[in-house]
């Protein structure tokens, strides 16, 4: 389609009349001053034709802070930590305090002696603008990562063994199960390789069964396998796979605790402290319980429990199912004849994480340096001191340079007034630190050698040994066998084998539990802390399937449905319709700064963009648009558009990119934000100014607009079928950013995570996230991370990145990709993440809740007990009563990003939110019905329809949140803070 003057024409006179021509940048004016001219740029990309696919692109605005830029004196790539600092840059500093690389001593020649320090201090910024971290969270918690023990062992599943294209053995385990809180049938697959384990959860479709080939193709670098693996039927494989999973790390921990006094500069002096002070004793008692070692029958952490050769007592505790033994220096054997105190060093020096209690006089700061303790094994030092003036504990953390950043980040300042809060923070920091240390080259190489040896032994045993008779000859492309113990077609021999297979697995599981080596579970913890992603119920009962939506301010949503038109939903009020059912909206965007609503209606060749004024939907009486009413709001030149995207909030101008088959049309709203605020106007479609047209050789899948790269230049990230490109808007220059792995054609998002000089995109495809520099350099996959399922949407709410799909969500840390939460939710759909995160899922009272005998393990994001039922804004007489209603939830971005209110005593809590009236909670609302007489032929002009408010008058039953700190209202049907949070972890 050749778009010329008649399609996208804006004269110079009209711009002058609007008073907006002078607001345009010089490079934009150069081609706009010619009336009717649309600048056309050919990108010159050489690509094959790809299939059309519309992606829901989610962008997360991140504020800029120049004080957190990497130190210019550090050269990129000088060390793993230097590269990590440059890659994460603002994220490490914004959410992990002041992370500095300690200088190497002149007499130090050891390559592993460089440490970075995290001390909770920031230079050049007011600490009031820097918020404390959220609740301490265990990263990669075992109850969510040890899949084989939790889901596979004790259940019938399939195991395959084979060789990859590099002639390295692998094992694939596949399970079809509904072992989650809502009995959603899912495939779970674990791939065991020398480099570690990869996991993925795939949806179950009875009409389209998976094959071994298709499951393997979901993992990285496994699409080139030509010879199919063989299924192992012998039950002896179960114990071998359990041993493989145990290589991920111990579920129990041992930490060293060193007592050091002011003025001591060497570990010999510290270990020679026979006893500690009263302050140290109080700190030790805070860590755990003092236990007798002799005849101790629980986790001993390498201490002697028979003859007291390692002391008579120690400190022991349990945190969220993890058993922890502390090696206290003053409780280990002391020898007056041995100045080096070898017995103490033997235990503490072999601990990956050491806690150093620095006992110094009031007003004096700790002078600890990691070089004081000579150990090749210790990678993390947590330095604790008592601040007598503030009556609080102070914490510093030193980490060896190759240890990835780990949480929780220290508060600013790093003072802890609540001792129990400090204890939990310190324990979680130590556990996460030890897990992070296992990813350093020292431990990673050892683990890789161990896994390679175990896998080769397995391959030799099952492929060349006596167990070859127990190999299945199922073809590579055959469908996977589903559990069939209850099937009449199952022969008795196969049924007996499956029963024996499950029995042996259950016996192994019980034995592992009895030995104390089982992955932990939240069921063993009494923790009832509120997670930062705790949702609030925004609307309890919505009867229609949601296509798309967007937030309108902080208290309203505009929701588009397939069969009932579009509605405005406000918390504590009934939804009211604004578009008739014939106006099917496929994509919607609300731009409050300019007072407009942009909608893409219909699909295929008839798809178009429409622009409306927001005030039409908020002043009485509000507008109700039919399909014919929308004709006057049609944006010329947008016919046949695939999708559109806007630049992220915060810029001075609104820019829009429209995907049109093999080209992109760039437009800009002619008024700046300041002009729109000071000079109200009535512009709709005439407010958009065409900038230029980018011609492509392939249909785009997704687009991300990036403002101000390298000064005033704007760029466009375009995602194709299996690649990402970066296009300079002004010159049309194309940079090939990233080529996805063969077979991974499901592009999800390109998130702009640029801040100041950190020029990066988070590229998401299939179940992989990749960090990419905008100049195409440093194209390394070293920092990629994988989701445990294939997401449909990605939301960045630093320090978290959240993946959504139809069966649940998964939350990871942006800083290192570590998992912190995953949960299942039936028919889940992300609505918007512009202000807060809004999503819809099946109302919990309609969940297929497991029976009491099935049990549920782990935290529940939305539980049946803490959701409203039988009251509220329900739709009992909706047209589709057989369809389970949806409940809309809201997750506060302020809670996710750690914007807490600082109390005078130094404690940190979430800001209080106003309470809503309970009047609506006890009012039986009528169903949402659209009158049949409202059709296209009856309404030649926009219908101001005043009586479509259903049942109740539009009276606000809430408190204005403008005066609160959070701006997040707490509704009558909010999830209780004492409840565990929609759906349980998978």
Secondary structure, DSSP 4 states (H G I P E B T S, - for coil): ----TTTS---HHHHHHHT-GGGS-HHHHHHHSSTT--EEEE-----------------------GGGSPPTTSPTTSSHHHHHHHHHTHHHHHHS--EEEPPPPTT---TT--EEEE-S--SSS-GGGSPPP-S---TT-HHHH-HIIIIITTS--EEEEEE-TTS-EEEEEEEEE--STT---EEEEEEEETTEEEEEEEE--TTS--BHHHHHTTSTT-TT--SPPEEE--TTHHHHHHHHHHTT--SSEEEEEEEEETT--SHHHHHT--S--HHHHHHHHHH-EEEE-TT--S--TT--SSS-TT-SEEEEEEETTEEEEEEETTTS---TT-TT-HHHHHHHTT-SEEEEEEE--TTPPP---GGGS--SS--EEEEEEEETTTTEEEEEEEEETTSPP-SSPPPSS-EE-SHHHHHHHHHHHHHHHHHHHTTSHHHHHHHHHHHHHHHHHHHHHHHHSGGGGGEE---TTSBPPPP-TT-TTS-HHHHHHHHHHHHHHHHHHHHHHHTT-SPP-GGG----PPPTT--EEEEEEE-S-EEEEEEETTTEEEEEESSS-EEEEETTS--EEEE-TTS-EEEEEEETTTTEEEEEES-GGG-EEEEEEGGGGTSSSPEEB-TGGGGGGBPTT-TT--EEEEPPTTSSS-EEEEEETTEEEEEEESS-HHHHHHS----SGGGEEEEEEEE-SS--SEEEEE--TTTT--EEEEE-SSEEEEEETTT--EEEEEEPPTT---EEEEEE--BTTB-EEEEEETTEEEEEETTS-----TT-EE-SB--SEEEEETTEEEEEETTEEEEEETTT--EEEEEE-TT-EEEE-SSSEEEEEE-GGGS-PPPTTT---S-BSS-STTS--SSSS--TT-S-TTSPPEEEEEE-HHHHTT-PEEPTTS-EEPPP-PBPPSTGGGS-PPP----TT--GGG-SS-EE--TTS-SS-----S--GGGSSS---B-TTPPPTTS----B--
